[in-house]
Amino acid sequence: MKLMALEHTRRASLGAFVSVALAAFGASVPAHAADYNLRMQANTGPGLTPYIALEEFVENVKAMSDGRIEIQLFPVSALFPPNEGLEAVATGIVELGLTTGGYFAGQMGPIATMESGLPGAEANAWERNAFFYEKGFINIVRDAYSEHGVHYLAPNLGSPWEIVSKVPLSSAADFQGKKIRGFGIEAEWFQSLGAEPVNIGGAEIYTALATGVVDAVRWGDESQNLAQGLHEVGKYYIKPAPMPAPNNHILVNQATWDSMSPDLQAILEGAAKLASMKYLTLTAMSRGPARAELEAAGMEFMTIPADEWLAMQQKVRAIWAMYGEQDERAAEAVELLQDFLAELGR
């Protein structure tokens, strides 16, 4: 059976998370109607690790708020396309959304791309978490998103975003002329390598790869690529990940957020952080078994050599360093990131 460990974790860990949360917030069994009945759309579908983590987020919020907040969760594209998530939350089509900053670079500038993760920057989710919460990047991001009518609740930290390809990719030269799914700084990076970036939503990647609209897609980790069936349409799994420390995020309609009492706001923030930990836990447990299934299905894993990869990363670092020249907010974020990487010895 596929990924039994992931399903076991999904069933087993909710009790532990909620028990801690209930103790922390002093909640009891809900005894009255909800004060807030909210809608939330994810940017993935049921059965994928980000969605499973969101299902637990919904349950945790209800339990931790003593039933004062109830959230109805919708899968990707049920109410609006993923690239319209910013407007959908701002205008109240939904009150919450799990979205991705890279989609909004055209509206928000480079800070949106930086918010979703930068190739060549943090090496893992824990460094990314530290950059947000310990170094204060979340404050820069919240200021930026507030100008668009939404409250940036929290990053939804996750596993590496990796490449599945119909053709082998083992050097920068191999990217020449290839059509690759990506957006934001990824697209600029792929273009600098001679590739043609194609911006398509997650729901379209299987068909796009199968029909040759793209030669390769950057999507998720082994478990997510397996769940999408990408091994059926792409023979090669390329490592390292272009985005080793990416994140989605949870946005809240600003008017809804402002109407909440501080305790309910704190509950949403706490549950959002738990959702990130759930996502990371699920992916840590599922990646090994998923790789075994992919290899058994005939997928070939390829690793770009370290020296070649380092040269490729230098190209993308030069791109994101230039973001600081575009506006003051981006300059502040780039400086903060460079200082942080220097502390880490990079």
N, C-alpha and C positions, 0 to 999 in steps of 0.2 A: 504493500500500500504506500502511496506517495507521501513522503514527509509526515510520517506518523508523529514524530517528535514535535513538529510545529502544532499539529492539531491537539496533541496532549497538553502542550503549554497553554494553548488558547482556552481549553476547558478548565485547567487546573489552577492557573495563577490569578484569576479574577478574585477569588476569595481572599487570597493573601493581600493583594493590593487594596481591596476595599476595606478589609479589616483594619489595616493601618490607617487608611483615610478616615474611617468612621471614628477611630480612637482619637485622631488628631483634631477632628472638627466637632466631636461630640454629637454626631448625628444619630437619629433613631429611625425606626420604621416610618416611612411617609404616612401621614394621617390626614392630609388635606390636598386639595387640588393644587396643581403647579401654578406658581406666579408667572413663570415664563414657559411658553411652549414654542420652541425654536426649531428652525429647519437648518440642516447642514448638508452640503454636498461635498463628497470626497473627490479626489482626482484619480482614484483607482476604483476597481470593482471588487465585489465580494470575493473572499477567498484569498486575496493577496495580503501580504503582511501589513502594509499600511492601513488597509481597511479593517483588518482584524483588530489592530491597535485602536482604531477609531471607535469600533463597536464597544470596546472596553472603556474608552473615554466617555462615551454616552452613558454607559451604566454607572461609571464612577461618579459622574457629575450628578446624576439623579440621587445616588445613595449619599454622597457627601453633602448635598444641599437639602437633605431631608425631603426630597420630592419637590422642592420649590422650582427647580429647573428640569425640564424634560426636553430632550432633543430628538427629533426625527431625522435619521441619517439616510441620505440618498447616494447612490453610486455615481460615478463619473458620467457626465453629460445627461443625467436624468432631467435636469432643470435648465442647464445652460452649458455651453462649451467651456472646456477648461481655461482657454485663453481669455474668457470674459469674466473670470472669477472676481477680479477686483471690483468691477462695476456691479456685479450681481450682489455682492455683500454690501457695497456702499448704498445701493438703491433699495435694499430690503427684499430682493427676490428670495434670498435666504439671509438668515441672521448670522450664520457662521459658514466658513468654507475652509477646506483643506486645499490650498492652492500652491503654486510654484512661482517664485519671484521672477524667474527668467522670462515668463510670458509678458511681463509688464514693463520691460525696459523701454519700449516706445513711449509709454506714458510717464514713467518715473525717472528715466535716465539710468546711469550706471549703478546707482545704489540698489536697484531691483536685481540686477545681475549679481552684484556682490553678495546680496542677502541670501541667494540660493546656493552659494558656494563657488569657490574659484579654483580651477585647476592650478596645481603648482603651489597651493597655499597649505592649509592644514592637512595633516596626513591621515587623520581618523576622526571619528565622531566625538571623542572625548576632548580633543584639541578644539574642535569646532564648538562644543558646549562651553568650554572655558572662554573662548573668544566672545561668545554672546554674553554670558552671564558674569564672568569674572573681569573681563576687560571692558565691558560696557557697550559692545557693539549693538546690543538690543535697544539701547536708548536712541542711537542714531537712526536705527531702522524704524522704531516707533514714531519718531518725529516725521520721518518721510511718509509713512503710510497714513498718518493722521491727516495729512493734507489732502488725502483722497477719500475721506469719509469713512475710514475703517480704523479699528484698533488692532494693532499687531499683537496678538495674544502670546504666541510663543513659536519658536522654530520647532518643526517636527523632524528631529534628527533621525537619520536612517543609514542604511548600508551603502556601500559604494555603487555608483552608477557605471555599469560596464558595457562593453560593446559586443554585440553579436553580428557576424558578418557572413555574407555569401562568398566572400573572397578572402584569402589570407592577407593579414596586415601585420608585418613584422618589422617595419621601419617607416620613417617619415616618407620615404619615396613611394611606399605602397599606398599612401593616402592620395597621391596625385590622381585627379580626375574622378575620384570616387564620390558618390552621392551618399551623405551620411546624415542621419537624423540628429538634430541638435539645435539649440537656441541660445541666445545670450552670448556670453563670452565663449562658450563652446563653439558656436557657429563661427565666430571670428578666428578662433584657434584653428579649426579644421580648414577654414579658408586660407589661413597663412601657410598651411601645409599643402595647399594645392587642391584640396577637396571642395566639393560643392555641398554646403549645408542645406538641409531641408527641414523646415519647421512643421512637424506634424504632431498631433496629439497622441497620447498613449493608446487610445482605442483603435488607432489606425495603423499601428506599427507592424502588426502581423501581416495585414494585407499589403502594405507598402513594401515590405521585404519580399513577400511571396511573389508579387507582380513586377518587381524590379523598379518600382518608383524610387527606392533607395537600395544601395549596395550593402549598407550596414546601419544598425540602429544602436543608439546609446539608450539603455532603458534602466535596468535595475541590477540586482545581484543574481546569483545562480538560481535561487528559489523563485524569484519573480520572473526571470526569463523562462524558467521551466514552466511556471504556471501559465505564462502567455503562449506556450507552445512554440517558442522561437526556434527551438532545435529542429522543428519540422521544416523550416524555411531558411535557416542559416546554418552552415556547417561548422563555422569557426567561432570560437569564444576567445576574445582578445583581452589580455591582461598586460600591464596594470590598468586599473580603472582610470579613465580620464578625470572623473570626479570622485576622488576617494573619500571626501567628507562633505557630501551634499546635504541639503535639507529642503523639505517642503515647509509650510507654515500654516498656522491656524489664524484666520482673520475673523474679527467680530464687527458687525455693524456698529458704527460709532454711537448712534443714538441709543441702541440697545445697551451697549456697554455703559454709557453714561448714566442710564436709568437704574443700574444695579447698585445695590449696597456694597460696601467694601468687602464684606464677608463672602458674598456671592462672586465678586470679582476674584478674590483670592482662591476660591474653590475652582473656578475655571482655570486659573493659572496653574494651580497644583495638579489638576487632572491632566492638563496639557503636558506638563513635564513627565507625568507617569506614562502618558501615551508614547512619548519618545523612548522611554526606557523599555516599554513593552515591545515597540517596533524593533529596537536594537537587540533585545533578548530573543525574539522570534527569529530574526535573521541570523544571529550567531548560531542558533541551534539547527537551522535548516540549510545553511549553505553547503556543508559537507555532504549530507545525503542527496541534496539536489545535484551537486556536481557529479556524484556517482551515477545518478540516473541519466544525466546528460551524456556522460561518456559512454554509458551502456547503450544509449540511443544512437551513438556514432558521432557525437560532436567532438571536434578536435580543439583542445585548449592550446593557445599560443601565447607566448610571453615576448613582448618587445624587449630586446636587450637593454640593460641598465644604462649604458653609455648613450645609446640612441634615444632612450626615453628622457634622459637628462637634457639632451639637446632640444628635444621637443618641448619640454617644460620651460626651458629658458625663453622660448618664443612666446608662450602664453603669459609668463611673468612680465614680459615687456608690454604685453597688451594691457594687463590689468594695472600695471604701474601707471600707464597713460590715463587711466580713468581719473586719477587725482587731478588732472589738468582740466577736467570738464566742468566741474562745479565744486563749491565749497564743501558740500556734504560728502561727496565722493573723495575729496582731498583728505578730509578728516578720517574717513573710513580706511583709505589706503595707508595713511600714516599709522593709524592704530594697528592695522594688520602687519605692516612691516616691522613695527616695534615688537609686536607679539612674536613673530617668527624669529626675530633676532634673539629674544629671550629663550626661545626653544633651540637656539644654535643653528638656525637655518637662514 
